Amino acid sequence: MPRRSGRRLAGAVTVLERLSGPLCDAVTGRPGGQKLLEQVEQAGLFLVPLDEVRGWWRYHHLFADLLRVRLQQQQPEQIPALYRNAAARCDEHGLADGAIRHAVAAGELTWAARLIEQDFDMVYNVRGEGATIKRWISAFPAELIQSRPRLLLAQALLAATSGRLDAVDALLDAAERAAADAADEPFEPTVGRAASMLVNVPAYIALDRSYLAQLRGDAEGTAAFASQALARIGEDEQLLDSTARWQLAIAAWFGGRLAEAERAMVNAIAGWHAAGLLAVAASCMYELGQVQRARGRLDAAVQTCQQALEVTVAPGRPPPAAAGPAYVSLGELAYERNEMEVALQHVTEGIALCRQWVCWPRATSQRPPTGRKRDHASLRAASVGDESEVPPVAGSARVIGGWGRAVVLSGRARAEGAWCGRPAVVAAGLPALRSGCGGRCEGAWW
């Protein structure tokens, strides 16, 4: 292999863990990468194929380290350009993690920040990968974060899902200041404007404040901030619009106006469906079912829960964590009808799934009106006919409908637990609950 070709391949290896012909061409700016990789493999120079069609390779890690060191010593000025080329290639092909990582390595922090902001809704809200967002943001200096309102809002959401509600207020204040000072930049989220929360910074800040008021039991504040958000939302911002209307429904529920709350919830869920945001709609059907249950509309509540399961559970696959609240609600409804064995089955399955659900620290003891409440151990006892004969279940959950308060039972000792991210039931008996979540409950905001 000619020495010039070897140096060229060494440049690609410096920034890439996996090599392909087109990727090497993009990084080095020269064609012929596929032929060069095949020649290197045939020469037995530590290049290992990763598939049968010779589309991807990797170098033995020790040899790759040697090539990186030599390039750093001989041509260090080339390395930032290689990283920029790699970032551009990854961005062009929708590989957000690689694009952000290479942009940071190239020292292009503003570019990397824009990439995070554009992909935030897809990575966090759709995929539920809070840890990925946290890892990305950790690469930035505080000064850059403080200048970018969308990064501050991302941090606020991470703080909320890890239970640091006091930090959320400060981050929202900082986001407001940054938005006032920031230059006007074009923003096109990966998921599209209709499915983005970060597309409208002032509206999202108002929605976050509405949600904090909700967690603190402040119905008036919940409604007031949701109304502020609605006044700022554009016509093509469907997710924000439906979420603001949902917050108004929650405020009505919180105030005991159940008929109003049910109508508003149905309209919000219909809006999410119309925008194709089925996962968001399904995640909020639990609360709709709770309102219907509180109104005595048990058949409607059962239908709502079944619709949620139709959206969240794929045929032939195990139910995801997002299906947990629907199963718990079906258990509560079965209990209302004195179907104890069915209630126990659904609640047990729901608790197992809710152990993976998003948790929030308890913020208030007030909660909206719901039906009766029943703990897991009592359901087990009722299903066999005598509660006194059933020993306490370590780590079982007292299922309380509505606002989502969970009471952890450990043997006969009871400890206050955590709050889930929406006003919904949450499973207890978890280390995350006993330790106030401890940052382990990262995921989608709903």
N, C-alpha and C positions, 0 to 999 in steps of 0.2 A: 504494500500500500504506500503510495507516495507520501512524503513527509507533509506536504501542504494539505493533503486530504486528511491526514491524521490530526493536524492542528485544527482543521475545520470541524471534525467530529468531536474533538476535545472541547471545542466551544459549546457544542450542543449538550454534551454530557455535563458541562459545568452547571447548567440550569435545569436539566431534565432528568427525572428518575426513569422514565420510560421513553424509548426512542421509536419513532416511525419515520418513513421517508418524507412525507409531507410536513411533519412537525420539524424535522431537522432543516428542511428547506426554508420554513418560515423563520426559524430562529437564526440561522446563519445568513439568510438572504441570498442563497445560491441554490440552483436546482441540482438534481442528481443524488439526493440523499438516500433514496431506496437502493440504488445500485451500490453506493458506497457502503451501506450497512451490510448488504449481502457479501461484498468483497471482504469486509472485516470478519464476518462470521466464518467464511470459507478459509480465511488465513489462520483461524484458531486464536484470535486475539481477545479472548475473554468476553465475547459478546454472546449472550444467551437469548435464543428466541423465546417469546412468550406465547406464541400461538403456532398452529400447524401451517398457516398460510404465509408465514414470514411477514406479518404486518407490523408486529411490535417486537422490540428487543429491549434488553437492559444489559449494562455492563456489570461484571463482577464488582461488588462494592469496593473492594480494595483497589482495583485498577481504576475505577471511576474516581476514587479519592485522589489517586496519584495524578490523573489527568487534570483534575481541578486545581491541585496545588501548582502544577507546572504552568497552567494558563494564568493563574494568579501571579506567579513570579515573572512570567515573560511578557504577558499582554494584559495587564490589569485594567487598562482603559477600555477594553472591549466588553467587559463583563456587564456593566449596566445596560448597554445596548442589547446584549443577548437576553437579559431578563425582560426588557421592554418588548422585544419581539415575541418572547414566549407569552407574556401577558396578553398582548394583542391577539395572538393566535387562540389562546384559551377563551378570551372574551368573545371572539368571533364565532366560536363553536359552542357557546353557552356553558363553558366550564368555569363556573364562578370561583370555586376554591382555588384553582390553579391561577386564574387571572389575578385574583387579589394577592395571592402569595408572591407571584412574580413581580407584580407592580410594587409591592412593599420592598422586595429585595432590590429592585432597581432604584429605590429612593423616591418613587413617584407616589407619595403618600396622598396627595389630593385626588389623584386618579383612583387610587385604591379605595379611598373613602367614598367616592361617587359610585364605584362598583358595589360596595356594600349596601349603600342606600338603595340602589336600583334593584338589588336582589333580596333585600330584607323581607319583603312580603312573601316571596316564594319560599325562602329558606325557613323563615320563622312561622308565618301564619299558615302556610300550606303544608310544609314538611314537619313543622314542629321541632326544628333543630336549634334550640336555644343555645346549646353548648357551642355550636359552630359560630353563631353570631358573637358570642362572648370571646371566643378565640380570635376571631378576626379583629374585633375592636381593641383587644389587648395589645396589638402591635403598634398602636398609635400613641403619640405623646398627648398629654392632657390638653396642651394648648390647641392642638388641631381639633380635638373632640369638642372643646368648648366653643369653637368657632362654627360648628356645623350642627344646626338644629335637629336634623334628622338622625344623626348619630346620637345626640343627647336623648331623643325620644326612644331610640332603640335601647339605650342604657336604662332609661326609665322603665321600660317594659321588663327588662332583665331584672332590675331591682324589685319590681312588683312581684314577679313570679318566684323570687327567692325570699319574699316576705319582708323586704326592707321598705315599708311604706313611707317612712319618714324621708328616706332618700329620694323617693319619687317626687315629692313636692319640690325639693331643691332642684332636681333635674328638669322638671317642667318649667320652673322659673328661669333656669339657665337657657332652656330651649327658646323661651319667649324673647330673652335678651339677644340671643344669637340670631333669631329670625329677623329681629329689627335691624341688626347690623350687617347681616349677610348680603352678599351680592346676589342678584337674581340669576339663578342658573337653570337651564332647561332640565326637566326631570321626567324621565319616561320609565316607570317601573317595569320590571320584567313581566309581571303578571297583568299589565295593563292598568289603566287609570280606574276602571270600574271596580277592580279587585284589590286596590291598594289602600292601606291606611296612611302611609307616609306621603301620599300625593298632595295632601293639603295640610300643611303644618299647623296653622292656627286652629283649624277644625279639630285636628287630632289632639291638640293640647286641651281644648275644651272637653273633648270626649274623655280623655284621661282624668280630668278633674271631676267629671260627672261620675266616673267609675269609682274614684276614691271616695266621693261623697256617698255613693251607694254602699261601699264597704263599711263606712262609718255610721250607717244608719240614718243618713241625712236625706230624706225624700225630697225636700225642697231644693237642696243643692243639686241632687241628681237631676231633677227636672230642669233647673235653671241652666246648668252647664250644658245639658243636652240641647236645650233650645238655642243657646249660643252657637253650638256646633252646627245645628241645622241652618242657621242664618248665614253661615260661612261656607257651606258645602255647595259645590258646583253640580250641574245637571248630570255630568258623566261620572260622578263619584259615588257609585251605587253602594259599595260596601260601607263607606262612611255614612251615607244617608240612612241606610237600613239600621246601622248600629246606633245612630242617634235616636231614631224612632224606637228602637228596642229599649234604650235607656229611659225614654219617656214611659214606655210600658212598665218597666221595672219600678219607676217612681209611682205609677198608679197602683201597681200591685202592693208596693210598700205602704201606700196609704189606704189599702183596703178597698179600692175601687176595682173589683175583680172583673166585672163585665168590660169596663174600659180597657183594663190591662190585657184581657184575652183578645179583644179586637185589635189592639195595637200590636200585640205579639204576632198574630196571624198575618197582619200586613207586613211586618218587618221580615218574617220568614219567607213570605211570598216574594219580597224584593230580593232577598238573597238567592232564592231559586231562579228568579228571572235573570239574574246576573251570572248564573252558573256556579254560584258559591254554595254547593250542596253540603260540603262539610261544615261550614259555618251554620247553615240552616239547621242541620241535624243536631249540632251540638247545643242549640238553644231550644230544641223541642222538649227537653226535660222540664224547663221552667213553664212552658206552655201547658204541659201535662199537669204540672202541680197546680196551676191556676184553675184548670178545668176540674181537677179533683176537688179543690176547695169549693168550687161552685156546685159540687154534686153531680157533675157531668162525667161519670166514670167511664161510660162507653167511649166518649170523645177522647178522654185521656188515654185509654188503652190504644185507640186508633193512632193517636199522636205518637206514642212510644213505638208502636209497630212501624210507623213511617220512618222514625229515626233509625231503627234497626235496618230497615230496607236500604237506607242510604249508606250506613256505616259498615255493615257486615257484607262482605263479598261472598257470593255463593261458593261453597266448598272450601272456605278459608276460616280460620279461627277468628272470633270477634276481636276487634281492636279495643284499646283502652277507652276510646271515645264512646263505645257502646255501653260502658259500665253504668252511667246514670240512668239510661233507658231501662236496663234490666232491673235496677233497684226500684225504679218507679213502677214497673210492672209488678214487682213483689209487693210494694205498698198497696197497689190497687187490688191485688189478689187478697191481701189481708183484709181490706175493706169489705170484701165479699166473703170473708171467712173461709177462703181456700188456702189453708195453712201450708199444705205440702207444696203447692205451686208457689206460694209466697216465699217459702224457705229456699226453694230451688233458684228462683230469680234473684233474690237478695244475695245468696251465697255467690252466685256467678257474678253479680254486679260488683260486690265487694272485691272479688279477686281482680276484676278489671280496673276498678277505681284505685287500686293500689299503684297504678301507673299514671294516675290522673294528675292534673295540675293542682297544687295546693297553695293556699294563702293563709297567713296567720290570721287568727281571729281578730276582727276589728270592732265588732259590736255584738251585744247580746240580743238586739232587736231583730226580728225577722218577720216577713209577711205572713198572713194567715194561710194555713194549709189544713190538711186533714189530720187524722190521728197520727200518733207516733208510736213506734214499736222497735225494741232493740232486737238484735240478731239472736241472742240467747233465748229471749222470750219466744221468738218465732220458732226456734227449734223445739222449745218446750211445748208450745201450742200444737205443733205438728204431731207430737206423740201423746198429747193429752194431759200432761202434768208438768207445769213449770218447776215445781219444787224438786222433781226427780232429775232434772238436768243440771249438771254442774256448770259453773260459769266458764265461758270459752275465753281463754287467754287471747287478747288481741282482737276480740270481736268488736263490731261497731254498733253503736246506737244510731239507728237510721232515723234521721229527723228531716222531714220534707221541707222544701222551701229554701230558706236562706242559707242552708248548707253548713250549719253548725254540726261538727262531729264530736262525739264524746268517746274517748278511748277507754276501753275496759281492759285492764290487765289483771286477770284473776278477779278478785272482788274489789280491787282498788280502781277507782275511776279518776281519770285526769282529763282536764280540758284539752281538746285536740286542736285541729287547724281548720281553716276555711278553704273551700275550693274556689277556683277562679271565677265561677259564675255562681249565682244563688242556686246551688244544687247540692245533692248529698255527696259525701265523700267517705271513702272507706278508711277505717282507723286500724289500729294495730300495727302501725308502721314506725320504723325508726325515724323516718322523715317527719311524721306527725309529732312524735314525742319530743323531737328536737327543734320544733318550729320550722320544719321543712329542711333547714340546713342547706338550701340551694340545690337540693337534688331533684326538685320538681320543675325542671325547665321544660318548656314546650310551647305549643301554640297558645295564644292569649285566651281562647275560649275554653 
